[in-house]
Amino acid sequence: MEIERGFRGKLDDYLDINQPVCVRITAAGNAVYDSCCFGVDESEKLSDERYMVFYNQTASPQGEITYSAQGSENIYMVNLTALPENIAKLVFTLSIDGAGTMGEITSARIDIIQSGKNIIELTLSGKDFKNEKAIIGLEVYKKTVWRMNVIARGFDGGLDALLKNYGGELADEQPDKQPVSEQPVSDPAVNDEKQLTDRIMNKINLSKDRINLEKHVINLSKCVIDLSKKSGVNLGSTSAKVVVALDYSYSMAQMYRSGVVQQTINKLVPLGLTFDDNGSIEVFLFQNDFYRTQPLDLSNYENYVKDVINTSGYRMGGTNYSPVLRAIIEGAEIKKDDFFGFGGTKEYVEPIVDDENTTFILFITDGENADHSETDKIIRKSSEKNVFIQFIGIGNDSFTYLRKLDDLSGRKRDNTGFSKMADLVSVSDEQLYNNVLEQFSGWLKGLR
Protein backbone atom coordinates (compact mmCIF):
# COMPACT_ATOMS: atom_id res chain seq x y z
CA MET A 1 0.00 0.00 0.00
CA GLU A 2 1.40 3.40 -0.96
CA ILE A 3 1.06 6.18 1.61
CA GLU A 4 1.87 9.90 1.75
CA ARG A 5 3.15 12.45 4.24
CA GLY A 6 0.56 12.97 6.97
CA PHE A 7 -0.72 9.39 6.87
CA ARG A 8 -1.84 7.97 10.22
CA GLY A 9 -3.13 4.52 10.94
CA LYS A 10 -3.26 1.53 13.26
CA LEU A 11 -0.50 -0.94 12.47
CA ASP A 12 -2.63 -3.98 13.15
CA ASP A 13 -4.92 -2.94 10.28
CA TYR A 14 -2.08 -3.84 7.94
CA LEU A 15 0.22 -6.34 9.65
CA ASP A 16 0.65 -8.68 12.60
CA ILE A 17 2.28 -6.68 15.40
CA ASN A 18 3.07 -9.92 17.26
CA GLN A 19 5.54 -10.83 14.54
CA PRO A 20 8.83 -9.03 13.69
CA VAL A 21 8.51 -6.00 11.45
CA CYS A 22 11.17 -4.65 9.10
CA VAL A 23 11.51 -0.92 8.45
CA ARG A 24 13.77 -0.16 5.49
CA ILE A 25 14.98 3.39 4.78
CA THR A 26 16.87 4.32 1.63
CA ALA A 27 18.04 7.62 0.13
CA ALA A 28 19.87 8.59 -3.06
CA GLY A 29 21.67 11.82 -3.93
CA ASN A 30 25.01 13.55 -3.81
CA ALA A 31 25.50 13.41 -0.03
CA VAL A 32 26.19 10.76 2.60
CA TYR A 33 22.95 9.75 4.29
CA ASP A 34 22.69 8.24 7.78
CA SER A 35 19.68 6.73 9.44
CA CYS A 36 18.73 6.21 13.07
CA CYS A 37 15.91 4.77 15.13
CA PHE A 38 15.47 5.85 18.70
CA GLY A 39 12.90 4.97 21.32
CA VAL A 40 11.44 7.77 23.43
CA ASP A 41 9.32 7.76 26.55
CA GLU A 42 5.80 9.15 27.05
CA SER A 43 7.17 12.69 27.40
CA GLU A 44 8.91 12.24 24.02
CA LYS A 45 12.38 12.23 25.57
CA LEU A 46 15.30 9.97 24.79
CA SER A 47 15.55 8.98 28.43
CA ASP A 48 17.48 5.77 27.72
CA GLU A 49 20.20 6.23 25.09
CA ARG A 50 20.56 2.45 24.76
CA TYR A 51 17.44 2.71 22.59
CA MET A 52 19.19 4.89 20.04
CA VAL A 53 19.93 2.31 17.34
CA PHE A 54 22.14 3.16 14.34
CA TYR A 55 25.39 2.15 12.63
CA ASN A 56 27.43 2.75 15.80
CA GLN A 57 24.99 0.99 18.17
CA THR A 58 23.34 -1.73 16.17
CA ALA A 59 20.99 -3.21 18.76
CA SER A 60 18.85 -2.19 21.73
CA PRO A 61 19.53 -3.89 25.11
CA GLN A 62 17.43 -7.00 24.52
CA GLY A 63 17.59 -7.00 20.73
CA GLU A 64 14.07 -5.58 20.38
CA ILE A 65 15.47 -3.30 17.65
CA THR A 66 18.44 -4.24 15.45
CA TYR A 67 20.17 -2.32 12.65
CA SER A 68 21.98 -3.51 9.56
CA ALA A 69 22.97 -1.90 6.25
CA GLN A 70 23.01 -3.25 2.71
CA GLY A 71 24.46 -0.66 0.35
CA SER A 72 22.21 2.39 0.59
CA GLU A 73 19.56 0.49 2.56
CA ASN A 74 19.20 1.00 6.33
CA ILE A 75 17.31 -1.94 7.75
CA TYR A 76 15.67 -2.13 11.18
CA MET A 77 14.14 -5.30 12.56
CA VAL A 78 11.65 -4.45 15.29
CA ASN A 79 9.84 -6.65 17.80
CA LEU A 80 7.16 -4.27 19.12
CA THR A 81 5.76 -6.62 21.74
CA ALA A 82 9.19 -7.01 23.35
CA LEU A 83 9.77 -3.30 23.93
CA PRO A 84 9.75 -2.20 27.59
CA GLU A 85 6.89 -0.11 28.95
CA ASN A 86 8.99 3.05 29.10
CA ILE A 87 9.46 3.06 25.32
CA ALA A 88 6.28 4.67 24.01
CA LYS A 89 7.41 5.67 20.52
CA LEU A 90 9.98 4.70 17.88
CA VAL A 91 11.27 7.55 15.71
CA PHE A 92 12.90 6.65 12.38
CA THR A 93 15.13 9.39 10.99
CA LEU A 94 17.32 10.23 8.02
CA SER A 95 20.14 12.78 8.17
CA ILE A 96 22.98 14.13 6.06
CA ASP A 97 26.57 13.61 7.16
CA GLY A 98 28.41 16.68 5.84
CA ALA A 99 27.32 19.17 3.19
CA GLY A 100 24.02 19.19 1.35
CA THR A 101 20.33 19.44 2.18
CA MET A 102 17.34 17.16 1.90
CA GLY A 103 16.04 19.40 -0.86
CA GLU A 104 18.86 18.04 -3.03
CA ILE A 105 18.08 14.34 -2.67
CA THR A 106 17.16 12.37 -5.77
CA SER A 107 14.80 10.05 -3.96
CA ALA A 108 14.04 8.49 -0.58
CA ARG A 109 11.88 5.59 0.49
CA ILE A 110 10.53 4.06 3.66
CA ASP A 111 9.18 0.53 3.40
CA ILE A 112 7.49 -1.50 6.11
CA ILE A 113 7.98 -5.17 5.40
CA GLN A 114 6.71 -8.34 7.03
CA SER A 115 7.27 -11.97 6.01
CA GLY A 116 9.17 -10.75 2.95
CA LYS A 117 6.28 -8.66 1.61
CA ASN A 118 6.18 -4.89 1.23
CA ILE A 119 3.15 -3.92 3.28
CA ILE A 120 3.51 -0.14 3.32
CA GLU A 121 5.53 2.10 0.99
CA LEU A 122 6.38 5.81 1.23
CA THR A 123 8.24 7.57 -1.61
CA LEU A 124 9.78 11.03 -1.24
CA SER A 125 11.90 13.35 -3.37
CA GLY A 126 13.84 16.58 -3.02
CA LYS A 127 10.65 18.49 -3.85
CA ASP A 128 9.28 17.47 -0.47
CA PHE A 129 12.03 19.35 1.39
CA LYS A 130 14.09 22.55 1.37
CA ASN A 131 17.06 23.24 3.65
CA GLU A 132 16.55 20.40 6.12
CA LYS A 133 19.63 18.34 6.99
CA ALA A 134 17.71 15.80 9.08
CA ILE A 135 14.13 14.56 8.91
CA ILE A 136 11.79 12.50 11.00
CA GLY A 137 10.49 10.01 8.47
CA LEU A 138 8.16 7.81 10.43
CA GLU A 139 6.90 7.49 14.00
CA VAL A 140 5.57 4.23 15.41
CA TYR A 141 3.87 4.85 18.74
CA LYS A 142 1.57 3.18 21.21
CA LYS A 143 -1.76 4.81 22.06
CA THR A 144 -3.91 1.93 23.29
CA VAL A 145 -2.66 0.05 20.21
CA TRP A 146 0.43 0.48 18.04
CA ARG A 147 0.03 3.19 15.41
CA MET A 148 2.12 4.94 12.79
CA ASN A 149 2.42 8.56 11.76
CA VAL A 150 4.27 9.72 8.62
CA ILE A 151 6.03 12.99 9.50
CA ALA A 152 8.55 13.44 6.64
CA ARG A 153 9.64 16.83 7.96
CA GLY A 154 12.78 17.94 9.67
CA PHE A 155 15.40 20.27 11.00
CA ASP A 156 17.75 22.67 9.26
CA GLY A 157 20.21 22.07 12.12
CA GLY A 158 20.66 18.42 11.22
CA LEU A 159 20.83 15.39 13.49
CA ASP A 160 22.06 17.51 16.39
CA ALA A 161 18.90 19.66 16.34
CA LEU A 162 16.72 16.60 15.84
CA LEU A 163 18.21 14.83 18.85
CA LYS A 164 17.89 17.92 21.01
CA ASN A 165 14.22 17.99 20.11
CA TYR A 166 13.96 14.70 21.98
CA GLY A 167 16.26 15.65 24.84
CA GLY A 168 19.43 14.00 23.54
CA GLU A 169 22.72 15.23 22.11
CA LEU A 170 25.51 13.95 19.90
CA ALA A 171 28.05 11.90 21.81
CA ASP A 172 31.01 14.07 20.86
CA GLU A 173 29.34 17.33 21.82
CA GLN A 174 30.86 18.83 24.96
CA PRO A 175 28.96 21.97 25.97
CA ASP A 176 30.96 24.63 27.76
CA LYS A 177 30.53 24.61 31.50
CA GLN A 178 29.14 27.75 33.06
CA PRO A 179 28.78 28.96 36.62
CA VAL A 180 25.55 27.74 38.17
CA SER A 181 24.13 31.27 38.23
CA GLU A 182 24.65 31.57 34.49
CA GLN A 183 23.43 28.13 33.44
CA PRO A 184 20.68 28.19 30.83
CA VAL A 185 17.38 26.47 31.52
CA SER A 186 17.65 22.71 31.49
CA ASP A 187 16.68 21.53 27.99
CA PRO A 188 18.69 23.05 25.11
CA ALA A 189 16.06 21.89 22.67
CA VAL A 190 13.69 24.61 23.81
CA ASN A 191 16.05 27.53 24.34
CA ASP A 192 15.43 28.61 20.76
CA GLU A 193 12.13 29.85 19.36
CA LYS A 194 12.65 28.29 15.95
CA GLN A 195 13.46 24.86 17.36
CA LEU A 196 10.37 24.97 19.55
CA THR A 197 8.26 26.16 16.62
CA ASP A 198 9.62 23.32 14.47
CA ARG A 199 8.86 20.78 17.18
CA ILE A 200 5.25 21.91 17.45
CA MET A 201 4.73 22.28 13.71
CA ASN A 202 6.08 18.78 13.12
CA LYS A 203 3.00 17.51 14.95
CA ILE A 204 0.74 19.19 12.39
CA ASN A 205 0.48 17.22 9.17
CA LEU A 206 -2.29 18.74 7.07
CA SER A 207 -1.29 21.84 5.09
CA LYS A 208 -4.51 23.69 5.94
CA ASP A 209 -3.84 23.21 9.66
CA ARG A 210 -0.26 24.37 9.26
CA ILE A 211 -1.51 27.53 7.54
CA ASN A 212 -4.23 28.12 10.15
CA LEU A 213 -2.04 27.57 13.20
CA GLU A 214 1.51 28.57 12.25
CA LYS A 215 1.12 32.21 13.33
CA HIS A 216 -0.22 31.15 16.73
CA VAL A 217 2.54 28.53 17.12
CA ILE A 218 5.26 31.09 16.38
CA ASN A 219 3.80 33.57 18.87
CA LEU A 220 3.38 30.87 21.52
CA SER A 221 6.98 29.71 21.03
CA LYS A 222 8.25 33.24 21.57
CA CYS A 223 6.18 33.56 24.72
CA VAL A 224 7.36 30.19 26.06
CA ILE A 225 11.04 31.00 25.50
CA ASP A 226 10.70 34.50 27.00
CA LEU A 227 8.93 33.17 30.09
CA SER A 228 11.47 30.35 30.42
CA LYS A 229 14.30 32.87 30.58
CA LYS A 230 12.36 35.08 32.97
CA SER A 231 11.28 32.33 35.39
CA GLY A 232 14.22 29.92 35.09
CA VAL A 233 11.76 27.11 34.33
CA ASN A 234 11.97 25.54 30.90
CA LEU A 235 8.35 25.69 29.82
CA GLY A 236 9.15 24.14 26.46
CA SER A 237 10.21 20.91 28.14
CA THR A 238 7.23 20.87 30.51
CA SER A 239 4.68 18.12 30.05
CA ALA A 240 1.19 18.79 31.37
CA LYS A 241 -2.35 17.66 30.75
CA VAL A 242 -4.18 20.72 29.46
CA VAL A 243 -7.83 21.23 30.41
CA VAL A 244 -10.08 24.11 29.38
CA ALA A 245 -13.21 24.93 31.38
CA LEU A 246 -15.51 27.19 29.33
CA ASP A 247 -18.29 29.26 30.89
CA TYR A 248 -21.64 28.24 29.38
CA SER A 249 -23.88 30.60 31.31
CA TYR A 250 -26.60 32.69 29.64
CA SER A 251 -24.41 35.78 29.61
CA MET A 252 -21.92 34.00 27.34
CA ALA A 253 -24.47 33.35 24.56
CA GLN A 254 -23.39 36.26 22.36
CA MET A 255 -19.72 35.26 22.56
CA TYR A 256 -20.58 31.80 21.29
CA ARG A 257 -22.85 33.13 18.52
CA SER A 258 -20.46 35.83 17.31
CA GLY A 259 -17.48 33.53 16.93
CA VAL A 260 -15.45 34.95 19.82
CA VAL A 261 -15.23 31.57 21.56
CA GLN A 262 -14.28 29.79 18.32
CA GLN A 263 -11.50 32.30 17.61
CA THR A 264 -10.19 31.78 21.14
CA ILE A 265 -10.28 28.00 20.73
CA ASN A 266 -8.12 28.32 17.60
CA LYS A 267 -5.50 30.13 19.68
CA LEU A 268 -5.62 27.47 22.40
CA VAL A 269 -4.88 24.49 20.13
CA PRO A 270 -1.08 25.10 20.16
CA LEU A 271 -1.12 24.86 23.98
CA GLY A 272 -2.19 21.24 23.71
CA LEU A 273 0.43 20.54 21.04
CA THR A 274 3.13 22.12 23.21
CA PHE A 275 2.40 20.69 26.65
CA ASP A 276 0.09 17.69 26.34
CA ASP A 277 1.62 14.34 25.30
CA ASN A 278 -1.49 13.56 23.28
CA GLY A 279 -1.50 16.96 21.61
CA SER A 280 -5.11 17.46 22.68
CA ILE A 281 -7.06 19.47 25.25
CA GLU A 282 -9.82 18.17 27.49
CA VAL A 283 -12.81 20.54 27.42
CA PHE A 284 -15.52 21.03 30.05
CA LEU A 285 -18.50 23.36 29.73
CA PHE A 286 -19.96 24.70 32.95
CA GLN A 287 -22.95 26.65 34.22
CA ASN A 288 -24.78 25.51 37.40
CA ASP A 289 -23.32 22.05 36.74
CA PHE A 290 -20.89 20.82 34.06
CA TYR A 291 -20.60 18.84 30.86
CA ARG A 292 -17.50 17.10 29.51
CA THR A 293 -17.28 17.44 25.73
CA GLN A 294 -15.07 15.80 23.15
CA PRO A 295 -11.35 16.61 23.48
CA LEU A 296 -10.15 19.51 21.34
CA ASP A 297 -7.54 18.45 18.78
CA LEU A 298 -6.42 18.90 15.20
CA SER A 299 -9.31 16.84 13.88
CA ASN A 300 -12.09 19.10 15.17
CA TYR A 301 -10.80 22.52 16.22
CA GLU A 302 -11.87 24.45 13.09
CA ASN A 303 -15.60 24.13 13.82
CA TYR A 304 -15.48 23.07 17.45
CA VAL A 305 -18.29 25.38 18.62
CA LYS A 306 -20.58 24.49 15.73
CA ASP A 307 -19.91 20.76 15.49
CA VAL A 308 -19.14 19.80 19.10
CA ILE A 309 -20.54 22.33 21.56
CA ASN A 310 -23.72 23.29 19.70
CA THR A 311 -24.62 19.65 19.04
CA SER A 312 -23.95 18.48 22.61
CA GLY A 313 -27.48 19.15 23.87
CA TYR A 314 -26.05 20.95 26.90
CA ARG A 315 -28.08 24.00 27.93
CA MET A 316 -26.97 27.35 29.29
CA GLY A 317 -27.66 28.26 32.90
CA GLY A 318 -26.20 30.12 35.86
CA THR A 319 -22.59 30.31 37.05
CA ASN A 320 -21.10 27.90 39.59
CA TYR A 321 -17.40 27.08 39.62
CA SER A 322 -17.20 24.21 42.10
CA PRO A 323 -19.00 21.40 40.18
CA VAL A 324 -16.69 21.57 37.17
CA LEU A 325 -13.56 22.02 39.27
CA ARG A 326 -14.51 19.05 41.44
CA ALA A 327 -15.11 16.91 38.34
CA ILE A 328 -11.70 17.75 36.87
CA ILE A 329 -9.80 17.43 40.15
CA GLU A 330 -11.61 14.65 42.04
CA GLY A 331 -14.11 13.16 39.63
CA ALA A 332 -17.85 13.54 40.03
CA GLU A 333 -21.17 11.89 39.47
CA ILE A 334 -23.58 13.71 37.20
CA LYS A 335 -27.24 13.05 36.62
CA LYS A 336 -28.38 12.73 33.03
CA ASP A 337 -32.07 13.56 32.65
CA ASP A 338 -34.33 11.63 30.36
CA PHE A 339 -36.08 13.19 27.38
CA PHE A 340 -38.75 14.87 29.50
CA GLY A 341 -36.26 16.53 31.87
CA PHE A 342 -36.62 14.26 34.88
CA GLY A 343 -35.66 10.75 35.95
CA GLY A 344 -32.70 9.64 33.88
CA THR A 345 -29.46 7.98 34.93
CA LYS A 346 -26.27 8.84 36.80
CA GLU A 347 -22.87 8.88 35.17
CA TYR A 348 -19.46 9.06 36.83
CA VAL A 349 -16.86 11.36 35.28
CA GLU A 350 -13.29 10.25 35.95
CA PRO A 351 -10.90 12.92 37.29
CA ILE A 352 -8.25 14.39 35.03
CA VAL A 353 -5.83 15.25 37.84
CA ASP A 354 -3.47 12.55 39.13
CA ASP A 355 -0.31 12.42 41.25
CA GLU A 356 2.13 11.64 38.44
CA ASN A 357 1.29 14.22 35.79
CA THR A 358 0.95 17.97 36.07
CA THR A 359 -2.47 19.26 35.08
CA PHE A 360 -2.94 22.81 33.82
CA ILE A 361 -6.53 24.08 33.95
CA LEU A 362 -7.45 27.15 31.92
CA PHE A 363 -10.71 28.42 33.39
CA ILE A 364 -12.53 31.03 31.25
CA THR A 365 -15.52 32.88 32.69
CA ASP A 366 -17.37 36.18 32.19
CA GLY A 367 -18.88 36.57 35.65
CA GLU A 368 -18.93 35.94 39.36
CA ASN A 369 -19.95 32.57 40.73
CA ALA A 370 -22.76 31.89 43.16
CA ASP A 371 -20.90 29.20 45.13
CA HIS A 372 -17.95 30.91 46.83
CA SER A 373 -17.69 28.59 49.84
CA GLU A 374 -17.87 25.37 47.81
CA THR A 375 -15.30 26.70 45.37
CA ASP A 376 -13.02 27.62 48.29
CA LYS A 377 -13.22 24.02 49.51
CA ILE A 378 -12.25 22.40 46.24
CA ILE A 379 -9.43 24.90 45.64
CA ARG A 380 -8.02 24.19 49.11
CA LYS A 381 -8.08 20.47 48.33
CA SER A 382 -6.50 21.04 44.92
CA SER A 383 -3.53 22.84 46.53
CA GLU A 384 -2.29 19.45 47.74
CA LYS A 385 -2.38 18.04 44.22
CA ASN A 386 -0.29 18.41 41.08
CA VAL A 387 -2.58 20.95 39.43
CA PHE A 388 -2.52 24.66 38.58
CA ILE A 389 -5.67 26.64 37.76
CA GLN A 390 -5.42 29.81 35.67
CA PHE A 391 -8.62 31.83 35.80
CA ILE A 392 -9.25 34.20 32.89
CA GLY A 393 -11.96 36.80 33.43
CA ILE A 394 -13.50 38.19 30.25
CA GLY A 395 -15.95 41.05 29.85
CA ASN A 396 -16.66 43.92 32.23
CA ASP A 397 -17.32 42.11 35.51
CA SER A 398 -15.21 43.19 38.51
CA PHE A 399 -14.37 39.55 39.40
CA THR A 400 -14.09 40.36 43.08
CA TYR A 401 -14.02 36.71 44.12
CA LEU A 402 -11.27 35.67 41.69
CA ARG A 403 -9.11 38.65 42.66
CA LYS A 404 -9.23 37.52 46.30
CA LEU A 405 -8.14 33.95 45.60
CA ASP A 406 -4.46 34.77 46.03
CA ASP A 407 -5.23 35.43 49.71
CA LEU A 408 -7.28 32.26 50.24
CA SER A 409 -6.10 30.68 53.50
CA GLY A 410 -5.76 26.99 54.30
CA ARG A 411 -3.85 26.03 51.16
CA LYS A 412 -0.67 23.99 51.00
CA ARG A 413 0.53 26.28 48.20
CA ASP A 414 -0.90 28.96 45.97
CA ASN A 415 -1.90 27.09 42.82
CA THR A 416 -4.25 29.58 41.19
CA GLY A 417 -3.73 32.61 39.01
CA PHE A 418 -6.06 35.29 37.70
CA SER A 419 -5.91 37.57 34.69
CA LYS A 420 -8.58 39.81 33.21
CA MET A 421 -9.00 40.27 29.46
CA ALA A 422 -12.04 42.36 28.65
CA ASP A 423 -12.01 41.64 24.91
CA LEU A 424 -10.89 38.24 23.65
CA VAL A 425 -11.20 39.32 20.01
CA SER A 426 -8.77 42.22 20.06
CA VAL A 427 -6.30 40.66 22.49
CA SER A 428 -3.06 39.71 20.73
CA ASP A 429 -1.52 36.25 20.84
CA GLU A 430 1.32 37.68 22.94
CA GLN A 431 -1.10 39.07 25.55
CA LEU A 432 -3.19 35.91 25.63
CA TYR A 433 -0.31 33.46 25.98
CA ASN A 434 1.48 35.60 28.56
CA ASN A 435 -1.69 35.95 30.62
CA VAL A 436 -2.27 32.21 30.39
CA LEU A 437 1.28 31.02 31.16
CA GLU A 438 3.10 33.61 33.29
CA GLN A 439 1.69 32.56 36.66
CA PHE A 440 1.83 28.89 35.66
CA SER A 441 5.59 29.19 35.08
CA GLY A 442 5.98 30.79 38.52
CA TRP A 443 4.08 27.93 40.13
CA LEU A 444 6.28 25.39 38.33
CA LYS A 445 9.36 27.15 39.63
CA GLY A 446 8.07 26.67 43.18
CA LEU A 447 7.66 22.95 42.56
CA ARG A 448 11.20 22.55 41.24
Beta strands, then each sheet from edge to edge (+ up, - down):
strand 1: 2-3
strand 2: 8-10
strand 3: 21-28
strand 4: 32-40
strand 5: 52-53
strand 6: 65-70
strand 7: 73-78
strand 8: 89-97
strand 9: 107-114
strand 10: 117-124
strand 11: 134-142
strand 12: 146-155
strand 13: 240-247
strand 14: 282-286
strand 15: 290-292
strand 16: 332-336
strand 17: 345-349
strand 18: 358-365
strand 19: 387-394
strand 20: 416-421
sheet 1: 1+ 10+ 9- 3+ 7- 6+
sheet 2: 2+ 12- 11+ 8- 4+ 5-
sheet 3: 15+ 14- 13- 18- 19- 20-
sheet 4: 16+ 17-
end
